[in-house]
C-alpha cells in the first residue's frame, strides 16, 4: 500500500522534528517538513502530498499565502491546522482529515480560529 | 430547548500502558471516535493515573490552553520556560502553550500513584506568548457551593486562560441542589462527575460520567449521594 504523504510546516524547529518523528513512526504515513515558507512551496512543487499540516508559529499571513499556493496547485489538497505540538492529537487530526477526504463529511475542526 | 450529549464513563476511550492508565472522554492518541472529537472549545478531557515515580517525559505543545487538576497525589512539572513546580490535590495548573513549549510531568511520589485530569481547550488567540500559572484553592470553599477555578480574566477566581471559558467545582451533601448560570449564551457546559451521583437537568449521572448541555442559560444540579463532586466546564460552542 502506498503511504500517505504529508507535508509539515512548523516554525518551531524542535516541535517540527517531534511531529516528523511521530508521523514517520506510523507505517502508513510518510512526512517531510520545513520551518520556512519558501521551502514549503518548493517541496510542494517537487513532491506529491495528500495532506498538509500547519503547526506552531505560522502567522496568519503565511498560512493564507501557503493555502492559496497549495490549493492553486492542487485544489484537492487537504490542509489542516495541527494543535498540541506533536502530542496526543496528532494521529487524531490526521485520521480525521483523511476520513473527511473520503466521506466528504466535515465533522471536525479544520481551523477553529476561522 | 437545550441540547445535550451524554458520555457514560464506561464508554470513554481507554489506554493502559502500565505506567499510565488513561480514560479519554474525547478522541485522543490511539482512541479515535469521530462522534467524540470535542465539545465546543473543549478538546481533551483525560482522566489519568500515573504509576509511582513515572510520568510523561519532555514533549511539546503549541496553541492550546492546558489545564491540569490533581485528584490524588503530587505531580511534578518542568517546562522550557524554566518553571519547576509540584501540583497537588487542591491546586489547579494552567499553561498557555502558544508559540510552543516543551514540558514534562512526573509522579513525584515513590510509593503511590498520582491521579489527575488533563484538560485541553482551544485558545481564542493563536501564537500567544507561552505562560504558566498555578493556584491553590481552598477545598472548603466548594462545600455545597460551586467554586470558580478558572476564567478568562486574571483577576477572577482561580487560574485564567486565553478563552471565554469558566470552570467550577463543587462538593455536595446528599440532596443538596443548586443552579449554574452560564456567563454567555453562546457557551455550553460540560459536566464531569468526579465522585458519587448527581442529577443535572433531569439526567442522572454517576462517577466519571460526562454530560454536555448547550442552548440553555442555566442548569440545575442535585446531589444524589454524600460528597458528590462535580467539575463544570463552560466553554464556547462556536469556534
Interface residues (C-beta under 8 A of the other chain):
Chain A: X11 X12 X14 X15 X18 X55 X56 X57 X58 X59 X60 X81 X83 X84 X85 X86 X87 X88 X89 X91 X92 X95 X96 X99 X107 X108 X109 X112 X113
Chain B: X27 X28 X29 X30 X32 X34 X37 X38 X41 X43 X44 X46 X59 X60 X61 X62 X63 X64 X97 X99 X100 X101 X102 X120 X122 X126 X127 X239
